[in-house]
Amino acid sequence: MSLDEDLRNLSKIPVFATLENDARRLIAFTGESRALRPGDVLFHKGDLADAGFVVQSGSLTLTHDEKAGGVPIEVVVPHTLVGEIALISEIERPVTAYATEPTTVLKISRTLFHRVLREHPISAARLKAFLEKRLHDFAREMAESPFLAADGAKAQR
């Protein structure tokens, strides 16, 4: 894939769309491209996550099993970010991800992502605002959910 294609594809992903072009360019240029064959495991459930991955071509299957071939919970297609939280914080992988066909991913390490945010403070501010909005929206949705209501009357509607 060319650098221009990588930049266009990164801009299709909400987290990266918030970043300035130069910040995306650094990610595209410095990220590590990996080719996977069908059945190759990208990461296992329980692994300590140190990176996010952008599916560039092919697809990944996510499963709660600790090995490839488990019951799929989601199929991830190109221009999708897997492991978003790992870009910001240490976390254990909640799922196993494996290739279901020849697949290429761009590995974006947490170290690289933090470097991008340090070197591009406008991008960091935009990302902060984007994440704040997502958290507020999520909190509002949870507050409005009849399944998570604090009082029994609301929960029985």
C-alpha positions as CSV (number, residue, x, y, z in Angstrom):
1,M,0.0,0.0,0.0
2,S,1.2,3.5,-0.7
3,L,1.6,6.2,1.9
4,D,-1.2,8.2,0.4
5,E,-3.5,5.1,0.5
6,D,-2.5,4.5,4.2
7,L,-3.3,8.2,5.0
8,R,-6.7,8.0,3.3
9,N,-7.5,4.8,5.1
10,L,-6.5,6.1,8.5
11,S,-8.7,9.2,8.0
12,K,-11.7,6.8,7.7
13,I,-11.2,5.6,11.3
14,P,-12.8,8.0,13.8
15,V,-9.9,8.0,16.3
16,F,-7.4,8.9,13.5
17,A,-9.8,11.2,11.7
18,T,-9.4,13.6,14.6
19,L,-5.7,13.9,14.1
20,E,-3.9,16.4,11.9
21,N,-2.6,15.1,8.6
22,D,1.1,15.3,9.8
23,A,0.2,13.2,12.8
24,R,-1.6,10.6,10.6
25,R,1.5,10.6,8.3
26,L,3.8,9.8,11.2
27,I,1.6,6.9,12.1
28,A,1.3,5.6,8.5
29,F,5.1,6.0,8.0
30,T,6.2,4.5,11.3
31,G,3.6,1.9,12.0
32,E,4.6,-1.7,11.3
33,S,2.9,-3.6,8.5
34,R,2.2,-7.3,9.1
35,A,1.0,-10.0,6.7
36,L,-1.1,-12.8,8.1
37,R,-2.1,-16.1,6.5
38,P,-5.5,-17.7,7.2
39,G,-5.5,-19.1,10.7
40,D,-2.6,-16.9,11.9
41,V,-3.3,-15.5,15.4
42,L,-2.7,-11.8,15.7
43,F,-3.1,-11.9,19.5
44,H,-4.6,-14.1,22.2
45,K,-7.2,-13.4,24.8
46,G,-5.4,-12.4,28.0
47,D,-2.3,-11.1,26.3
48,L,-1.0,-7.8,27.5
49,A,-1.8,-5.3,24.8
50,D,0.8,-2.8,23.7
51,A,-0.6,-1.8,20.3
52,G,-3.6,-1.3,18.2
53,F,-4.0,-2.7,14.7
54,V,-5.7,-1.3,11.6
55,V,-7.0,-3.9,9.2
56,Q,-5.7,-2.8,5.8
57,S,-6.9,-5.8,3.7
58,G,-8.5,-9.1,4.4
59,S,-10.3,-9.7,7.7
60,L,-9.9,-10.8,11.3
61,T,-12.2,-12.9,13.3
62,L,-12.6,-12.1,17.0
63,T,-13.5,-14.8,19.5
64,H,-13.7,-15.2,23.3
65,D,-11.8,-18.5,22.9
66,E,-8.0,-18.4,23.6
67,K,-7.2,-20.0,20.2
68,A,-8.1,-19.5,16.6
69,G,-11.2,-21.2,15.3
70,G,-13.4,-20.4,18.2
71,V,-17.0,-19.2,17.9
72,P,-16.8,-15.8,16.1
73,I,-18.2,-12.8,18.0
74,E,-17.2,-10.3,15.3
75,V,-15.5,-10.2,11.9
76,V,-13.3,-7.1,11.4
77,V,-13.0,-5.7,7.9
78,P,-10.6,-3.2,6.3
79,H,-10.3,0.3,7.7
80,T,-11.2,-0.9,11.2
81,L,-9.1,-0.3,14.3
82,V,-8.7,-3.2,16.7
83,G,-7.4,-2.6,20.2
84,E,-8.2,1.1,20.5
85,I,-7.8,1.2,24.3
86,A,-4.3,-0.3,24.0
87,L,-3.1,2.8,22.2
88,I,-3.7,4.8,25.4
89,S,-3.5,2.4,28.3
90,E,-2.2,-1.1,29.4
91,I,-5.0,-3.6,29.1
92,E,-5.3,-7.4,28.7
93,R,-6.8,-8.4,25.3
94,P,-10.4,-9.3,25.9
95,V,-10.6,-11.5,22.8
96,T,-8.4,-13.6,20.4
97,A,-8.0,-12.2,16.9
98,Y,-7.1,-14.4,13.9
99,A,-7.0,-14.0,10.2
100,T,-9.8,-15.6,8.2
101,E,-8.1,-14.9,4.9
102,P,-4.8,-13.4,3.7
103,T,-4.8,-10.2,5.8
104,T,-2.6,-7.2,6.2
105,V,-2.6,-5.1,9.4
106,L,-0.8,-1.9,10.4
107,K,0.5,-2.3,14.0
108,I,0.5,1.0,15.9
109,S,2.4,0.7,19.2
110,R,1.3,2.6,22.2
111,T,4.8,4.2,22.3
112,L,4.3,5.5,18.7
113,F,0.8,6.8,19.5
114,H,2.0,8.6,22.6
115,R,4.9,10.1,20.6
116,V,2.4,11.4,18.0
117,L,0.3,13.0,20.7
118,R,3.3,14.6,22.3
119,E,4.6,16.0,19.0
120,H,1.2,17.1,17.8
121,P,-0.5,18.9,20.7
122,I,-3.4,20.1,18.4
123,S,-4.1,16.5,17.5
124,A,-3.9,15.5,21.2
125,A,-6.5,18.2,22.1
126,R,-8.8,17.1,19.3
127,L,-8.5,13.5,20.4
128,K,-9.2,14.4,24.0
129,A,-12.4,16.3,22.9
130,F,-13.5,13.3,20.7
131,L,-13.0,10.8,23.6
132,E,-14.7,13.1,26.1
133,K,-17.8,13.2,23.8
134,R,-17.8,9.4,23.4
135,L,-17.6,8.9,27.1
136,H,-20.4,11.4,27.8
137,D,-22.6,9.8,25.1
138,F,-21.8,6.3,26.6
139,A,-22.7,7.5,30.1
140,R,-26.0,9.1,28.8
141,E,-26.9,5.8,27.0
142,M,-26.2,3.8,30.2
143,A,-28.3,6.2,32.3
144,E,-31.2,5.9,29.9
145,S,-31.0,2.1,29.7
146,P,-33.9,0.3,31.4
147,F,-31.6,-2.6,32.1
148,L,-29.2,-0.6,34.2
149,A,-31.7,1.5,36.0
150,A,-31.0,2.1,39.7
151,D,-34.6,1.7,40.9
152,G,-36.9,-1.2,40.3
153,A,-39.8,0.8,38.8
154,K,-37.7,2.2,36.0
155,A,-36.2,-1.3,35.3
156,Q,-39.6,-2.9,34.9
157,R,-40.8,-0.6,32.1
